[in-house]
Amino acid sequence: MKYCCPVFEGAIGEAGNRGLAVIIDQSASGSPEFILQHRAVDLGTPPPDGYPGPIVLVNDTRIAFCPWCGRRLKSFYGSYADELRRPGLRVALPDPLES
């Protein structure tokens, strides 16, 4: 598998860990989705006790281009997206069409 850049490859490897990562998943329509994710704690770790304010444990942002080299992700990884999928790591959001 060839990656668009070494930083993107490293970010894919960090999925589920504390810090910044890239997750590849699938949209409801079946097309690949690329997600830039930041986790305050490792996957499965409870939030810190006694924290004095609200804390966002996981933040997901869909991206279309590599944040480090600028490649268009669907074009570059389209045929490999199924190999790279990491279902279950993204933030589950309700489907706006079901509301």
CORVENVEN-V474854 format. One record per pair of residues at least 6 apart in sequence whose C-alpha atoms are under 6 Angstrom apart, sorted by sequence separation. I is the first residue (numbers start at 1). J is the second residue. D is the distance in whole Angstrom. If there is no record, write none. Layout:
i:I j:J d:D
i:I j:J d:D
This chain:
i:3 j:9 d:6
i:15 j:21 d:5
i:26 j:32 d:5
i:65 j:71 d:5
i:14 j:21 d:5
i:25 j:32 d:6
i:26 j:33 d:5
i:65 j:72 d:4
i:25 j:33 d:5
i:65 j:73 d:5
i:12 j:21 d:6
i:24 j:33 d:6
i:64 j:73 d:6
i:11 j:21 d:4
i:12 j:22 d:5
i:24 j:34 d:5
i:11 j:22 d:5
i:23 j:34 d:6
i:23 j:35 d:5
i:22 j:35 d:6
i:22 j:36 d:5
i:21 j:36 d:6
i:22 j:37 d:6
i:21 j:37 d:5
i:20 j:37 d:6
i:40 j:57 d:5
i:20 j:38 d:4
i:39 j:57 d:6
i:19 j:38 d:5
i:39 j:58 d:4
i:19 j:39 d:5
i:38 j:58 d:6
i:18 j:39 d:5
i:38 j:59 d:5
i:18 j:40 d:6
i:37 j:59 d:6
i:18 j:41 d:5
i:37 j:60 d:5
i:18 j:42 d:4
i:36 j:60 d:6
i:17 j:42 d:5
i:36 j:61 d:5
i:35 j:61 d:5
i:16 j:43 d:5
i:35 j:62 d:4
i:34 j:62 d:6
i:35 j:63 d:6
i:34 j:63 d:6
i:25 j:85 d:5
i:24 j:85 d:5
i:25 j:86 d:6
i:24 j:86 d:6
i:25 j:87 d:6
